[in-house]
């Protein structure tokens, strides 16, 4: 999770919301990292999880990421949870919960939804205070600069 927090810091350097993600393989070896790139890439799908999943699939040479664990600093949104389901990631560990868009525990339970073809373990609130501090600092700075 500490590596994911470092990735979150990288997102802020180009005015993106500081969310970071790391994916490790079944052997706990680093496969991929990612951070939000929506502003940088002008891409609404460039969330940290999607960026990391794409990189991990390329690294592995296959879209199936079964046996892998994804660490992310904020509870995944519905789009990212869908990408996690579709990539067959086995486990997700997240930092802060997201009461506005969280799709694992806060608003939805996509990781354990029996109607879906894949389910995964998930654990939340890991180093949550550090994740929340980054997010609060980022949005406070935006408000101070008069941006949305």
VOBA-1610 file (N, C-alpha, C; in pm, whole numbers, padded with zeros to 5 digits, always signed):
BEGIN
Unk+00083-00120+00000Unk+00000+00000+00000Unk+00087+00126+00000Unk+00203+00118+00061Unk+00292+00235+00061Unk+00333+00273-00081Unk+00355+00174-00164Unk+00391+00202-00304Unk+00274+00268-00376Unk+00152+00225-00346Unk+00033+00288-00405Unk+00022+00433-00361Unk+00056+00461-00236Unk+00055+00599-00188Unk+00157+00685-00263Unk+00273+00627-00293Unk+00373+00699-00373Unk+00320+00728-00513Unk+00249+00632-00570Unk+00186+00653-00701Unk+00083+00766-00694Unk+00010+00773-00583Unk-00088+00881-00567Unk-00018+01017-00571Unk+00099+01025-00511Unk+00175+01151-00514Unk+00213+01188-00657Unk+00243+01089-00740Unk+00279+01115-00880Unk+00162+01176-00956Unk+00040+01133-00926Unk-00078+01188-00995Unk-00092+01337-00970Unk-00063+01377-00850Unk-00081+01518-00814Unk+00016+01609-00889Unk+00128+01555-00935Unk+00225+01638-01006Unk+00171+01689-01139Unk+00068+01625-01193Unk+00007+01675-01317Unk-00141+01706-01297Unk-00174+01754-01176Unk-00307+01806-01143Unk-00418+01702-01149Unk-00382+01574-01132Unk-00484+01470-01123Unk-00511+01437-00977Unk-00631+01388-00950Unk-00668+01348-00814Unk-00568+01243-00767Unk-00509+01259-00648Unk-00403+01170-00602Unk-00453+01032-00558Unk-00469+00947-00657Unk-00505+00807-00632Unk-00400+00722-00701Unk-00346+00626-00627Unk-00243+00539-00681Unk-00280+00393-00668Unk-00220+00311-00752Unk-00253+00169-00757Unk-00128+00088-00788Unk-00122-00031-00729Unk-00013-00126-00753Unk-00076-00263-00769Unk-00025-00342-00864Unk-00071-00480-00881Unk+00049-00571-00864Unk+00033-00672-00778Unk+00137-00772-00758Unk+00084-00908-00803Unk+00176-00990-00851Unk+00140-01123-00898Unk+00122-01221-00783Unk+00089-01345-00816Unk+00069-01448-00713Unk+00192-01470-00625Unk+00311-01440-00681Unk+00436-01455-00607Unk+00472-01328-00530Unk+00379-01233-00526Unk+00395-01104-00457Unk+00498-01013-00525Unk+00534-01044-00648Unk+00625-00959-00724Unk+00547-00848-00794Unk+00603-00730-00797Unk+00538-00616-00860Unk+00519-00641-01009Unk+00394-00628-01055Unk+00363-00640-01198Unk+00346-00504-01263Unk+00275-00413-01195Unk+00243-00285-01256Unk+00205-00182-01151Unk+00221-00058-01189Unk+00176+00054-01106Unk+00091+00146-01193Unk+00015+00230-01129Unk-00064+00328-01203Unk-00112+00437-01109Unk-00140+00550-01166Unk-00202+00659-01091Unk-00299+00730-01184Unk-00386+00809-01126Unk-00484+00881-01207Unk-00413+00963-01314Unk-00466+00956-01436Unk-00410+01029-01550Unk-00520+01095-01633Unk-00636+01116-01572Unk-00748+01173-01648Unk-00714+01309-01707Unk-00658+01396-01627Unk-00623+01530-01675Unk-00507+01523-01774Unk-00406+01446-01740Unk-00287+01435-01825Unk-00320+01379-01963Unk-00402+01275-01967Unk-00435+01208-02093Unk-00565+01254-02156Unk-00639+01342-02089Unk-00773+01384-02134Unk-00858+01261-02161Unk-00853+01166-02066Unk-00921+01037-02081Unk-01001+01009-01954Unk-01134+01009-01963Unk-01215+00987-01845Unk-01201+00846-01785Unk-01145+00752-01861Unk-01127+00616-01809Unk-00989+00595-01747Unk-00904+00694-01747Unk-00766+00678-01700Unk-00757+00688-01548Unk-00837+00607-01479Unk-00827+00596-01334Unk-00705+00509-01301Unk-00654+00523-01181Unk-00534+00451-01139Unk-00547+00301-01161Unk-00663+00245-01126Unk-00682+00100-01138Unk-00679+00055-01284Unk-00745+00129-01371Unk-00749+00093-01513Unk-00610+00103-01574Unk-00537+00209-01541Unk-00400+00226-01589Unk-00315+00107-01545Unk-00324+00069-01419Unk-00243-00042-01366Unk-00287-00176-01425Unk-00416-00198-01441Unk-00465-00324-01499Unk-00415-00339-01642Unk-00421-00232-01720Unk-00370-00238-01858Unk-00221-00273-01860Unk-00145-00209-01773Unk+00000-00235-01767Unk+00029-00377-01720Unk-00046-00426-01622Unk-00024-00562-01572Unk-00057-00666-01678Unk-00164-00643-01753Unk-00200-00737-01860Unk-00090-00741-01967Unk-00036-00626-02002Unk+00074-00623-02098Unk+00196-00695-02043Unk+00227-00670-01916Unk+00343-00734-01852Unk+00326-00885-01849Unk+00206-00930-01819Unk+00178-01073-01808Unk+00154-01138-01945Unk+00122-01056-02043Unk+00096-01109-02176Unk-00041-01171-02191Unk-00130-01137-02100Unk-00266-01192-02103Unk-00357-01103-02021Unk-00483-01097-02060Unk-00578-01011-01988Unk-00623-01071-01855Unk-00608-01200-01838Unk-00649-01264-01712Unk-00542-01242-01605Unk-00581-01176-01498Unk-00488-01146-01389Unk-00522-01225-01264Unk-00571-01347-01283Unk-00607-01431-01169Unk-00483-01457-01083Unk-00506-01460-00953Unk-00397-01477-00858Unk-00330-01347-00817Unk-00363-01238-00884Unk-00301-01109-00856Unk-00378-01033-00748Unk-00306-00944-00680Unk-00366-00855-00581Unk-00347-00711-00627Unk-00453-00633-00618Unk-00451-00492-00654Unk-00460-00411-00525Unk-00366-00319-00507Unk-00366-00225-00395Unk-00398-00087-00451Unk-00495-00019-00392Unk-00533+00113-00440Unk-00568+00202-00321Unk-00540+00330-00334Unk-00554+00421-00220Unk-00697+00463-00191Unk-00788+00443-00285Unk-00929+00478-00265Unk-01016+00363-00315Unk-01123+00337-00245Unk-01217+00231-00285Unk-01255+00249-00432Unk-01244+00144-00512Unk-01274+00155-00655Unk-01418+00198-00684Unk-01431+00277-00791Unk-01561+00320-00841Unk-01624+00205-00921Unk-01748+00219-00966Unk-01811+00112-01044Unk-01733+00074-01171Unk-01680+00171-01243Unk-01604+00139-01364Unk-01482+00055-01331Unk-01408+00096-01229Unk-01286+00025-01191Unk-01318-00112-01133Unk-01424-00121-01053Unk-01465-00251-01000Unk-01502-00345-01115Unk-01566-00291-01218Unk-01598-00372-01335Unk-01473-00420-01406Unk-01372-00334-01417Unk-01245-00375-01478Unk-01176-00482-01394Unk-01188-00472-01262Unk-01131-00573-01173Unk-01201-00707-01194Unk-01333-00704-01201Unk-01409-00827-01228Unk-01366-00886-01362Unk-01362-00804-01465Unk-01332-00854-01600Unk-01188-00901-01616Unk-01097-00851-01535Unk-00957-00895-01544Unk-00928-01014-01452Unk-01027-01053-01374Unk-01017-01171-01287Unk-00916-01155-01174Unk-00890-01032-01132Unk-00802-01009-01017Unk-00862-01080-00896Unk-00778-01141-00815Unk-00825-01225-00704Unk-00851-01150-00575Unk-00779-01039-00555Unk-00789-00971-00426Unk-00765-00821-00445Unk-00840-00741-00370Unk-00824-00595-00371Unk-00806-00547-00228Unk-00707-00462-00208Unk-00684-00396-00080Unk-00690-00246-00109Unk-00780-00176-00038Unk-00791-00032-00064Unk-00772+00048+00064Unk-00737+00174+00044Unk-00715+00266+00156Unk-00845+00324+00206Unk-00878+00442+00161Unk-00998+00513+00209Unk-01124+00461+00141Unk-01232+00462+00216Unk-01362+00429+00155Unk-01410+00551+00077Unk-01500+00527-00018Unk-01552+00636-00101Unk-01704+00637-00093Unk-01760+00718-00002Unk-01905+00718+00016Unk-01983+00770-00105Unk-01917+00839-00197Unk-01986+00892-00315Unk-01984+00799-00435Unk-01882+00712-00444Unk-01870+00628-00563Unk-01814+00489-00536Unk-01791+00454-00410Unk-01730+00325-00378Unk-01816+00206-00419Unk-01756+00116-00495Unk-01833+00004-00550Unk-01801-00131-00487Unk-01720-00132-00380Unk-01692-00258-00312Unk-01765-00270-00179Unk-01780-00159-00109Unk-01846-00162+00022Unk-01941-00045+00044Unk-01906+00073-00005Unk-01982+00194+00029Unk-02118+00203-00038Unk-02123+00196-00170Unk-02250+00205-00242Unk-02295+00071-00298Unk-02199-00006-00346Unk-02227-00135-00408Unk-02134-00240-00349Unk-02159-00365-00383Unk-02075-00477-00339Unk-02037-00560-00460Unk-01978-00496-00560Unk-01950-00566-00686Unk-01850-00680-00670Unk-01762-00671-00573Unk-01664-00777-00554Unk-01723-00908-00506Unk-01840-00901-00446Unk-01903-01023-00394Unk-02041-01049-00454Unk-02075-00979-00560Unk-02207-00993-00624Unk-02218-01129-00693Unk-02307-01213-00643Unk-02324-01349-00696Unk-02373-01352-00840Unk-02428-01242-00888Unk-02478-01238-01026Unk-02366-01223-01128Unk-02249-01184-01083Unk-02136-01164-01174Unk-02057-01294-01192Unk-01985-01303-01302Unk-01911-01425-01332Unk-01780-01439-01256Unk-01740-01337-01181Unk-01617-01343-01103Unk-01637-01262-00975Unk-01586-01314-00867Unk-01588-01244-00740Unk-01445-01241-00685Unk-01418-01147-00595Unk-01283-01136-00541Unk-01288-01092-00396Unk-01185-01130-00323Unk-01171-01086-00184Unk-01138-00937-00184Unk-01180-00869-00079Unk-01137-00731-00066Unk-01129-00691+00081Unk-01037-00601+00107Unk-01012-00550+00241Unk-00995-00399+00230Unk-01067-00325+00311Unk-01060-00180+00304Unk-01004-00117+00428Unk-00982+00012+00419Unk-00936+00098+00528Unk-00792+00067+00570Unk-00708+00029+00476Unk-00567+00004+00501Unk-00490+00134+00474Unk-00426+00188+00575Unk-00359+00318+00568Unk-00455+00426+00518Unk-00578+00415+00559Unk-00683+00508+00514Unk-00652+00653+00550Unk-00598+00677+00667Unk-00569+00815+00708Unk-00472+00883+00612Unk-00374+00807+00564Unk-00277+00865+00471Unk-00342+00895+00336Unk-00430+00807+00293Unk-00502+00830+00167Unk-00592+00951+00178Unk-00666+00959+00287Unk-00759+01071+00309Unk-00682+01203+00316Unk-00569+01204+00383Unk-00490+01327+00395Unk-00449+01380+00258Unk-00408+01291+00169Unk-00369+01334+00034Unk-00489+01393-00041Unk-00602+01325-00032Unk-00722+01372-00101Unk-00768+01507-00046Unk-00772+01519+00085Unk-00814+01646+00146Unk-00722+01760+00106Unk-00593+01734+00110Unk-00496+01837+00072Unk-00512+01880-00072Unk-00533+01784-00160Unk-00550+01813-00302Unk-00673+01900-00326Unk-00787+01860-00269Unk-00910+01936-00292Unk-00910+02072-00221Unk-00843+02081-00106Unk-00829+02211-00039Unk-00749+02307-00127Unk-00645+02256-00189Unk-00563+02338-00278Unk-00645+02384-00399Unk-00724+02295-00457Unk-00809+02334-00570Unk-00907+02444-00531Unk-00970+02427-00415Unk-01066+02529-00369Unk-00996+02663-00347Unk-00877+02658-00291Unk-00802+02781-00266Unk-00765+02851-00396Unk-00744+02773-00501Unk-00709+02829-00632Unk-00833+02869-00711Unk-00952+02842-00655Unk-01076+02881-00721Unk-01122+02787-00830Unk-01071+02663-00829Unk-01114+02564-00928Unk-01221+02475-00869Unk-01286+02398-00954Unk-01393+02307-00910Unk-01336+02184-00845
//
